[in-house]
Amino acid sequence: MGYLAIGVVLIVIGFVATGSCPYKNIDLLNDVVFVLTWPVGLARYVVAGSMTPLTWLHQQACESGMGNYRAAFLR
């Protein structure tokens, strides 16, 4: 249960603590996938990648989600 709670808290932090959010990610499926896979994203984009934690959370909450970023990242 704590695992899911951490994912939800990360989504909330992304919406309220990462700056202005003009294009809120309202895709519920995208957010559910983020909550379920947040450790993988954290390891890939923050630990092994070049994103800061706040940039990673902002991307999910305010920039159409990590799914769209991942597609651009892989090109």
PyMOL CGO cylinders between C-alpha atoms (Angstrom):
from pymol import cmd
from pymol.cgo import CYLINDER

trace = [
    CYLINDER, 0.00, 0.00, 0.00, 2.88, 2.36, 0.73, 0.3, 1, 1, 1, 1, 1, 1,
    CYLINDER, 2.88, 2.36, 0.73, 4.21, 1.87, -2.79, 0.3, 1, 1, 1, 1, 1, 1,
    CYLINDER, 4.21, 1.87, -2.79, 0.97, 3.16, -4.33, 0.3, 1, 1, 1, 1, 1, 1,
    CYLINDER, 0.97, 3.16, -4.33, 0.73, 5.98, -1.78, 0.3, 1, 1, 1, 1, 1, 1,
    CYLINDER, 0.73, 5.98, -1.78, 4.20, 7.18, -2.75, 0.3, 1, 1, 1, 1, 1, 1,
    CYLINDER, 4.20, 7.18, -2.75, 3.16, 7.21, -6.42, 0.3, 1, 1, 1, 1, 1, 1,
    CYLINDER, 3.16, 7.21, -6.42, 0.05, 9.26, -5.64, 0.3, 1, 1, 1, 1, 1, 1,
    CYLINDER, 0.05, 9.26, -5.64, 2.08, 11.70, -3.52, 0.3, 1, 1, 1, 1, 1, 1,
    CYLINDER, 2.08, 11.70, -3.52, 4.55, 12.10, -6.40, 0.3, 1, 1, 1, 1, 1, 1,
    CYLINDER, 4.55, 12.10, -6.40, 1.69, 12.98, -8.78, 0.3, 1, 1, 1, 1, 1, 1,
    CYLINDER, 1.69, 12.98, -8.78, 0.34, 15.53, -6.29, 0.3, 1, 1, 1, 1, 1, 1,
    CYLINDER, 0.34, 15.53, -6.29, 3.81, 17.06, -5.86, 0.3, 1, 1, 1, 1, 1, 1,
    CYLINDER, 3.81, 17.06, -5.86, 4.09, 17.32, -9.64, 0.3, 1, 1, 1, 1, 1, 1,
    CYLINDER, 4.09, 17.32, -9.64, 0.86, 19.28, -9.83, 0.3, 1, 1, 1, 1, 1, 1,
    CYLINDER, 0.86, 19.28, -9.83, 1.43, 21.67, -6.92, 0.3, 1, 1, 1, 1, 1, 1,
    CYLINDER, 1.43, 21.67, -6.92, 5.17, 22.05, -6.32, 0.3, 1, 1, 1, 1, 1, 1,
    CYLINDER, 5.17, 22.05, -6.32, 6.90, 22.19, -9.70, 0.3, 1, 1, 1, 1, 1, 1,
    CYLINDER, 6.90, 22.19, -9.70, 5.88, 25.61, -10.96, 0.3, 1, 1, 1, 1, 1, 1,
    CYLINDER, 5.88, 25.61, -10.96, 3.13, 26.77, -13.27, 0.3, 1, 1, 1, 1, 1, 1,
    CYLINDER, 3.13, 26.77, -13.27, 1.09, 24.05, -14.86, 0.3, 1, 1, 1, 1, 1, 1,
    CYLINDER, 1.09, 24.05, -14.86, -0.75, 25.45, -17.89, 0.3, 1, 1, 1, 1, 1, 1,
    CYLINDER, -0.75, 25.45, -17.89, -1.33, 22.05, -19.57, 0.3, 1, 1, 1, 1, 1, 1,
    CYLINDER, -1.33, 22.05, -19.57, -2.33, 19.70, -16.76, 0.3, 1, 1, 1, 1, 1, 1,
    CYLINDER, -2.33, 19.70, -16.76, -2.13, 16.03, -17.64, 0.3, 1, 1, 1, 1, 1, 1,
    CYLINDER, -2.13, 16.03, -17.64, -5.73, 14.88, -17.25, 0.3, 1, 1, 1, 1, 1, 1,
    CYLINDER, -5.73, 14.88, -17.25, -5.22, 11.44, -18.82, 0.3, 1, 1, 1, 1, 1, 1,
    CYLINDER, -5.22, 11.44, -18.82, -6.20, 9.13, -15.98, 0.3, 1, 1, 1, 1, 1, 1,
    CYLINDER, -6.20, 9.13, -15.98, -4.67, 6.04, -17.58, 0.3, 1, 1, 1, 1, 1, 1,
    CYLINDER, -4.67, 6.04, -17.58, -1.35, 7.87, -18.00, 0.3, 1, 1, 1, 1, 1, 1,
    CYLINDER, -1.35, 7.87, -18.00, -1.39, 8.83, -14.32, 0.3, 1, 1, 1, 1, 1, 1,
    CYLINDER, -1.39, 8.83, -14.32, -2.26, 5.28, -13.21, 0.3, 1, 1, 1, 1, 1, 1,
    CYLINDER, -2.26, 5.28, -13.21, 0.64, 3.89, -15.23, 0.3, 1, 1, 1, 1, 1, 1,
    CYLINDER, 0.64, 3.89, -15.23, 2.94, 6.49, -13.64, 0.3, 1, 1, 1, 1, 1, 1,
    CYLINDER, 2.94, 6.49, -13.64, 1.77, 5.56, -10.13, 0.3, 1, 1, 1, 1, 1, 1,
    CYLINDER, 1.77, 5.56, -10.13, 2.35, 1.86, -10.82, 0.3, 1, 1, 1, 1, 1, 1,
    CYLINDER, 2.35, 1.86, -10.82, 5.77, 2.30, -12.48, 0.3, 1, 1, 1, 1, 1, 1,
    CYLINDER, 5.77, 2.30, -12.48, 7.27, 5.32, -10.73, 0.3, 1, 1, 1, 1, 1, 1,
    CYLINDER, 7.27, 5.32, -10.73, 10.42, 3.46, -9.52, 0.3, 1, 1, 1, 1, 1, 1,
    CYLINDER, 10.42, 3.46, -9.52, 11.30, 2.54, -13.11, 0.3, 1, 1, 1, 1, 1, 1,
    CYLINDER, 11.30, 2.54, -13.11, 10.85, 6.13, -14.27, 0.3, 1, 1, 1, 1, 1, 1,
    CYLINDER, 10.85, 6.13, -14.27, 12.84, 7.46, -11.34, 0.3, 1, 1, 1, 1, 1, 1,
    CYLINDER, 12.84, 7.46, -11.34, 15.72, 5.11, -12.11, 0.3, 1, 1, 1, 1, 1, 1,
    CYLINDER, 15.72, 5.11, -12.11, 15.64, 5.75, -15.86, 0.3, 1, 1, 1, 1, 1, 1,
    CYLINDER, 15.64, 5.75, -15.86, 15.10, 9.49, -16.08, 0.3, 1, 1, 1, 1, 1, 1,
    CYLINDER, 15.10, 9.49, -16.08, 16.53, 10.83, -12.81, 0.3, 1, 1, 1, 1, 1, 1,
    CYLINDER, 16.53, 10.83, -12.81, 19.17, 8.40, -11.53, 0.3, 1, 1, 1, 1, 1, 1,
    CYLINDER, 19.17, 8.40, -11.53, 20.55, 7.22, -14.90, 0.3, 1, 1, 1, 1, 1, 1,
    CYLINDER, 20.55, 7.22, -14.90, 19.26, 10.11, -17.01, 0.3, 1, 1, 1, 1, 1, 1,
    CYLINDER, 19.26, 10.11, -17.01, 19.63, 13.86, -17.02, 0.3, 1, 1, 1, 1, 1, 1,
    CYLINDER, 19.63, 13.86, -17.02, 16.33, 14.97, -15.43, 0.3, 1, 1, 1, 1, 1, 1,
    CYLINDER, 16.33, 14.97, -15.43, 16.04, 16.44, -11.97, 0.3, 1, 1, 1, 1, 1, 1,
    CYLINDER, 16.04, 16.44, -11.97, 13.35, 14.98, -9.72, 0.3, 1, 1, 1, 1, 1, 1,
    CYLINDER, 13.35, 14.98, -9.72, 11.21, 18.10, -10.05, 0.3, 1, 1, 1, 1, 1, 1,
    CYLINDER, 11.21, 18.10, -10.05, 11.57, 18.15, -13.84, 0.3, 1, 1, 1, 1, 1, 1,
    CYLINDER, 11.57, 18.15, -13.84, 10.51, 14.50, -13.94, 0.3, 1, 1, 1, 1, 1, 1,
    CYLINDER, 10.51, 14.50, -13.94, 7.43, 15.19, -11.82, 0.3, 1, 1, 1, 1, 1, 1,
    CYLINDER, 7.43, 15.19, -11.82, 6.60, 18.35, -13.81, 0.3, 1, 1, 1, 1, 1, 1,
    CYLINDER, 6.60, 18.35, -13.81, 6.81, 16.39, -17.07, 0.3, 1, 1, 1, 1, 1, 1,
    CYLINDER, 6.81, 16.39, -17.07, 4.28, 13.89, -15.77, 0.3, 1, 1, 1, 1, 1, 1,
    CYLINDER, 4.28, 13.89, -15.77, 1.86, 16.38, -14.24, 0.3, 1, 1, 1, 1, 1, 1,
    CYLINDER, 1.86, 16.38, -14.24, 2.08, 19.35, -16.57, 0.3, 1, 1, 1, 1, 1, 1,
    CYLINDER, 2.08, 19.35, -16.57, 3.64, 18.39, -19.89, 0.3, 1, 1, 1, 1, 1, 1,
    CYLINDER, 3.64, 18.39, -19.89, 1.35, 15.59, -21.14, 0.3, 1, 1, 1, 1, 1, 1,
    CYLINDER, 1.35, 15.59, -21.14, 2.97, 12.83, -19.11, 0.3, 1, 1, 1, 1, 1, 1,
    CYLINDER, 2.97, 12.83, -19.11, 6.03, 10.66, -19.35, 0.3, 1, 1, 1, 1, 1, 1,
    CYLINDER, 6.03, 10.66, -19.35, 4.54, 8.54, -22.14, 0.3, 1, 1, 1, 1, 1, 1,
    CYLINDER, 4.54, 8.54, -22.14, 4.94, 11.34, -24.66, 0.3, 1, 1, 1, 1, 1, 1,
    CYLINDER, 4.94, 11.34, -24.66, 8.38, 12.22, -23.31, 0.3, 1, 1, 1, 1, 1, 1,
    CYLINDER, 8.38, 12.22, -23.31, 9.46, 8.58, -23.58, 0.3, 1, 1, 1, 1, 1, 1,
    CYLINDER, 9.46, 8.58, -23.58, 8.50, 8.49, -27.28, 0.3, 1, 1, 1, 1, 1, 1,
    CYLINDER, 8.50, 8.49, -27.28, 10.61, 11.59, -27.99, 0.3, 1, 1, 1, 1, 1, 1,
    CYLINDER, 10.61, 11.59, -27.99, 13.42, 10.30, -25.75, 0.3, 1, 1, 1, 1, 1, 1,
    CYLINDER, 13.42, 10.30, -25.75, 13.74, 7.07, -27.74, 0.3, 1, 1, 1, 1, 1, 1,
    CYLINDER, 13.74, 7.07, -27.74, 14.08, 8.77, -31.16, 0.3, 1, 1, 1, 1, 1, 1,
]
cmd.load_cgo(trace, "trace")
